Amino acid sequence: MTEFNYREAYASVASATAHEAMERRGALDSSIKPVRRGMKVLGPAFTCVCPPGDNLTLHAALKMAKAGDVIVCASAGFTEQGLFGDVMASCAMGKGIGGLVVDGGVRDGATIAEIGFPVFARALSIKGSVKETLGALNKPIVAGGMLVEPGDLVIGDDDGVCIVPKAEIAAIAVASKTREEKEARFRRELLQGKTTWDMLNLSELLRKKGIELNI
């Protein structure tokens, strides 16, 4: 059996498209965004948990994660410490890690962008962190309001981050492709003068609600 190539299947799939294809599941909190526009992540999740202000576990994740993995770090949404910076980004680049998604703060945003390592976080904070407590590594976690399990597919771009459960990766790839084709067709027809009101049949939607709007 040919191994499923998620990189090929999801090469053009936006985070929003995957979210819609999963019937509006999988989206992390909207405040988790790339530290610089244009950053993208796509890869299997390597999960970890850092207590607020403590990045010891994140250093362990950098040691343990494999090339292509996207580290997903739960940190209770705490934004007043930079758990990750340019030194750690250099380490991640050297190992071929695919990116970082952290439910907390990071720092050195400009240098991280220069290094070319994609980082998604709630905030930028110059405050340093400690290395005292080891949290969970590569176990199911909750980050950004979503359950994330090791091996789930992480898709991140300027709009945000979506998590596709491991068992659904192949199916959602097909659903996402179908949605992409439908939206491309919609855009072509809209550019030719059609309206979203007519194409979505919104007059009928209102009639079902007992509202008549003759437009």
N, C-alpha and C positions, 0 to 999 in steps of 0.2 A: 504494500500500500504506500502511495506517495505521501510524504509528510506534508501537512498543511502549511503553506507559506503565508504567515500572517502579514509579513512586511509587504508582499506583493498584493495581497487581498485588500489591505487597508491603506495602501500608499496614497490614495486620493481622498480617503474618508475623513471628514472633519469631525471634531468632537461633537458638535451639534447634530450632525447627521446620524452618528452612532446613537446618541441619546434618543433621538426621535425614532430611529429604527428599533430601539428596545422598548418602545411604547413609553417614552419619557422616563426611563430609569437610568441610573448610572452616573448622573452628574454630581460632581463635588460642589461644595459651596462656591458661589460665584466670586467670592473674594480671593480665591486661590487662582492666581494668574501668573503668566511668565514675567520674570523680572525685567525683561526687555522684549518689546514687540518683535514678532517673527520667530521666536523660539518654538520648537515643536518636540514632542516626545511620542514615541511609539515603541512599546516593548512590554515584556512580562514584568509583573510587579515583584519586587523583593521588598518585603514589608519590615518595618521596625517601629518601636515606640520609644520616644524620648520624653522623660519628665520635663516640664517647663523649665527652660534655662539650662538644660543639661544635654550635651551632645555626645556623651560617651558611646551610646548605642549607635549613633550615626557613624562614628568612626569604625565600629565593628562591622556595620553594614557595608561600608566601603571596602573593608578587607574581604568580606564573604561574598558579595555580589559578583555575578559573572558578567562577562562582556555582553552588552545588549540589554541587560536588566535595567528597569527603571525603579530606583529606590523610592518607596512611598513611606513617608515618616509621619506618624501620628504624634502630635505634641500639644494636644488639648486646645488647639487654637491660640496658643500663647504667642503674642507677637513682639514682646518687649525684650527679646534676645535674638541675636543672629546666630542660629544654630549651625550655619554652613556659610563658608566664605570662599575666597579665591584659592587658598591653599588646598582646601578639600576638593574644590572643583578641579584643580590640577591633578590631584590624585585620581579622581573619577575619570578624567579624560585619559590619563595614562593607562587605566585598566580597561578602557573601552565601554564603560558604563553608559547606558543610554540616556540618563537624565535623573532628575530629582523632583519629586512632588512632596512638599512638606506642609503640614497643617500648622504652620507657625511662621516665625520670622527668619530671614537670612540677612547677610550683609555683603558688601563688596559687589554690588550689582553690576557696576560698570566694568570691573575687571573680569567678572564671571562671563559677561557678554563678549569681552575681547578674547578670552580663552576659548569661547565657543561651546561651553557646556550649558545645556538647557536646564533651567531651574524655575519651578513654579512654586510660589509661596503666597502666604497671606499678606506679608509686609516686608519691608526692609527696615532693619534696626541695627545701629552701630554698636549696641551693647553686647559685650562678650558673654560666653556661656562657660559653665563648669563641666568637669568630667568626673562625676561621682557615682552615678547610679546606672546599672545596666538593665535595660528594659528588654521586652520581647523582641526576638529576631526571627523573621520569616514565619510568622504565625498570623492567623486572621486578626485584623485590626479594624478599628473604625477611624477613618480620617476624612475630614471635610463632610461629615454627616453620612458617609457611605461605608458599608462593610467592604473591605478589600482583603482578598485572600491571595497568598502567594501564587503566582502564575496567571492571575487575572491580567487582561490586556489593558494597558494604560494608554489613552489617547489624549494628547494635550496640544493646544494651539492658542492663538490669541483670544478665542472665545472662552476658554476654560479647559477643564479636565473631565473626561468621561472614563468610567471603569466598565469594561465588558467582562462578565464572569467567564472563567476559563472554559466551562462546559458549553458556553454559547458562542464562542469566538467564531467558529465556522459559519454558524447559522446567521449571526448578526452581520457578518461580511456580506452574505447574499442579500439580506434585507437592506443593508446600507447601499449596496450597488443599485438595487431596484429604486430606492428613494432618490439617489443621485440622478438616475436617468429620468425619473418623473419630474424632479425639480428643474433639470436642464430643459425639458420639453415645456414646462410652465414658463420659464424665463423667455424662451424663444417666442412663445405666443404673446406674452405680455409686452415684449418689445415691438411686436407687430400691431399693438393697439388694443388688445383685449384687456379686461379688468379683472382684478382678483375677485371682485364681487360676483361677477358672472361665472368665472371659472370654478369658484368654490360653491356656487349655487346658494349664496347666502340669503336670497329672498325666500327660498324654500325653508331654510333654517328658521327664519323669522315666522313664517306661516305656521310652522309646527309649534311655535311658542304663542300663537294667537295674535301675532303682530303683522299688519299689512303696511308695507313700505313700497310704494310704487316708484322705483327708480330704475 
